[in-house]
Amino acid sequence: MKFITVRDLRTSPAQIWKQLPEEQEMVITNNGRPIALLTPISDQSLEQTVSAVRRARAMAAVQSMQQTARDLGLDAMTEDEINEEIRAARVERKR
């Protein structure tokens, strides 16, 4: 995986576009930190690619929530305890 800076993208975009099909993905960085992923797509693969990215983000979010639950000891809650938390949150939201 190749890393390119925002400055590279501004100063030599033609070179980046030329390399992209071969590299398949490039990470764009700003001040040394990754901020975006650049990947080639076509008219035929646009919907499929966007769908795959959204699924990956959703899976990462679920994994993060699961880890947070484990860290807080909430992964051992019973179904009744979960339902009570939901009920209490709904009551509080109505206030």
Secondary structure per residue as TSV (DSSP state, phi and psi in degrees):
chain	resnum	aa	ss	phi	psi
A	1	M	-	360.0	130.9
A	2	K	E	-97.1	140.0
A	3	F	E	-106.5	133.1
A	4	I	E	-131.0	152.0
A	5	T	E	-92.1	163.0
A	6	V	H	-58.6	-38.5
A	7	R	H	-62.1	-43.3
A	8	D	H	-57.4	-43.2
A	9	L	H	-62.8	-38.1
A	10	R	H	-74.5	-39.4
A	11	T	H	-88.9	-26.1
A	12	S	-	-141.2	58.7
A	13	P	H	-63.5	-35.6
A	14	A	H	-61.6	-39.8
A	15	Q	H	-65.8	-40.2
A	16	I	H	-65.2	-46.3
A	17	W	H	-61.1	-35.2
A	18	K	H	-68.3	-38.2
A	19	Q	H	-79.8	-24.2
A	20	L	H	-56.4	-46.5
A	21	P	H	-59.5	-35.0
A	22	E	H	-74.9	-43.6
A	23	E	H	-71.9	-32.6
A	24	Q	S	74.5	-33.7
A	25	E	-	-155.8	144.2
A	26	M	E	-134.1	141.0
A	27	V	E	-98.2	125.9
A	28	I	E	-91.3	130.1
A	29	T	E	-117.2	153.5
A	30	N	E	-134.9	121.0
A	31	N	T	55.0	38.1
A	32	G	T	80.2	0.5
A	33	R	E	-110.6	137.0
A	34	P	E	-67.1	134.9
A	35	I	E	-126.3	-18.6
A	36	A	E	-159.7	159.5
A	37	L	E	-117.1	127.6
A	38	L	E	-106.3	123.6
A	39	T	-	-139.6	143.8
A	40	P	-	-74.4	142.9
A	41	I	-	-140.6	166.6
A	42	S	-	-130.0	172.2
A	43	D	T	-56.7	-36.4
A	44	Q	T	-74.1	-28.6
A	45	S	T	-103.5	-0.2
A	46	L	H	-56.2	-56.2
A	47	E	H	-60.9	-43.5
A	48	Q	H	-64.3	-40.9
A	49	T	H	-66.7	-46.4
A	50	V	H	-61.0	-42.3
A	51	S	H	-61.9	-42.4
A	52	A	H	-64.7	-41.2
A	53	V	H	-64.4	-43.4
A	54	R	H	-63.5	-40.9
A	55	R	H	-62.9	-42.4
A	56	A	H	-63.5	-41.2
A	57	R	H	-64.0	-41.9
A	58	A	H	-64.0	-42.6
A	59	M	H	-63.4	-40.4
A	60	A	H	-65.0	-38.8
A	61	A	H	-65.3	-42.8
A	62	V	H	-63.2	-44.1
A	63	Q	H	-61.9	-38.8
A	64	S	H	-64.9	-42.4
A	65	M	H	-64.3	-40.2
A	66	Q	H	-64.0	-40.9
A	67	Q	H	-65.4	-41.8
A	68	T	H	-61.2	-42.6
A	69	A	H	-61.5	-42.1
A	70	R	H	-64.1	-43.8
A	71	D	H	-61.6	-34.4
A	72	L	T	-91.6	0.1
A	73	G	T	74.3	17.5
A	74	L	G	-86.1	-8.1
A	75	D	G	-73.5	-8.5
A	76	A	G	-101.6	8.3
A	77	M	-	-67.4	145.3
A	78	T	-	-81.1	167.1
A	79	E	H	-61.9	-38.6
A	80	D	H	-64.2	-39.6
A	81	E	H	-65.8	-39.7
A	82	I	H	-63.4	-47.1
A	83	N	H	-61.6	-36.5
A	84	E	H	-67.0	-39.7
A	85	E	H	-62.7	-41.9
A	86	I	H	-63.0	-46.0
A	87	R	H	-60.4	-46.2
A	88	A	H	-62.7	-39.9
A	89	A	H	-65.4	-38.9
A	90	R	H	-66.9	-40.6
A	91	V	H	-62.0	-45.4
A	92	E	H	-64.4	-38.2
A	93	R	H	-65.3	-32.8
A	94	K	H	-70.1	-21.7
A	95	R	-	-71.2	360.0
